[in-house]
């Protein structure tokens, strides 16, 4: 991308300093009830304000709702705002890359569907006319991850408000400032556009206790969790309507019919995007023996550093793994260069991914690490590669990639893995609309089955029956 990061960084730091109090949020004067453009002292306050906002929204016209969606898009796409939230997200969470956050935030603003997603079904016959319409749930409680803290707020806000809902966000504590900044920015713009106050709310001090309070609150009608297995399990056990967008461990299969040069570049591009934190990003490769050496060679030409010494691979694994076998927080979303430096290996800025050959049982294959470390497993043939990919995906049914020109094998893999997103011959991000057709979403709900969420996912289907009239055939 044609961006001078130093210039932007300077501008954004100045902008943040200009509008900041001590917490990095804009100083805004709020003349309404308790709360500061949607940021409330207590979860109860955030929910009660959200109830009022949603009742008002219910009486808005569809044109007004679409105007609110357009307001969110325009606010995020304002250059200073986009740069500020992207910069602050990286600064506060210490996860990912600024240039890629810009792309992801822009994508969420531009390609999340609005009210056009709510297509009414009509049935007519001798008994009249029946309409089936997508209607709001009410107040939605949404839990957001550290890995996409702003993208999820943008995407969920557009979808949920388009569907006639208000939303209370419970962010990860490590993304508090940037969530506050974004929520305030959006509410201010929405109010100026004539929308109800507090369509988007959150709490001053996010915590597990506040998330629990939100899950248990009787006025929260739907829960949406975008995060790891623990929070998905939690919302699904509340007895409320819950949408769970959980973890993935996306495998890539490369067979002998693929365009290997392109596959290598696509894999490195996808794996290194935002330093591998997207839940859809390439996490392990299964390559057919016949092309495996050439694939590795081409990956190295595209910014991969190959770690050949098995002892060093084990050292790397120990460095980035916590006591429970998961990724150490301080390495999630860090660059390949940063990780290698901790092992005393200095590389140039061109190095984007660390690769190594392992067997299919290796911890780096089986665990979702969320950093640009990409094990490559050599397989006898494409069928073995597909079987191994199926195992590594752990039945998450989240995302998988395949590089092949063999339609039968592409179909076999898609059918076996049953992932929400299956990308053929492209980087993983084609699956969320970067270089691939279709809308985007940052809440990919595999566990509960909504899949690629959009406005209709956050709605109830209701029926309106006119008996014996209004059919005109
Ligand atoms: P995380 O699970 O640690 O946290 C996600 C959110 O849940 C945070 O707000 C956190 O505070 C909260 N949370 C977690 N456990 C909780 C508990 N027991 N009680 C109350 N709140 C709890 O995940 P993260 O590190 O922030 O994000 C990365 C994970 O999210 C990865 O597993 C990734 O695959 C997944 N993810 C999935 C999608 C998707 O669309 N399917 C999108 C982004 C991230």
Boltz pocket constraint, residues with backbone or C-beta under 6 A from the ligand:
constraints:
  - pocket:
      binder: B
      contacts: [[A, 143], [A, 144], [A, 145], [A, 146], [A, 147], [A, 148], [A, 170], [A, 171], [A, 172], [A, 173], [A, 207], [A, 208], [A, 211], [A, 212], [A, 226], [A, 227], [A, 228], [A, 229], [A, 230], [A, 231], [A, 234], [A, 244], [A, 245], [A, 246], [A, 247], [A, 248], [A, 277], [A, 278], [A, 279], [A, 368], [A, 442], [A, 443], [A, 444], [A, 445], [A, 446]]
      max_distance: 6.0
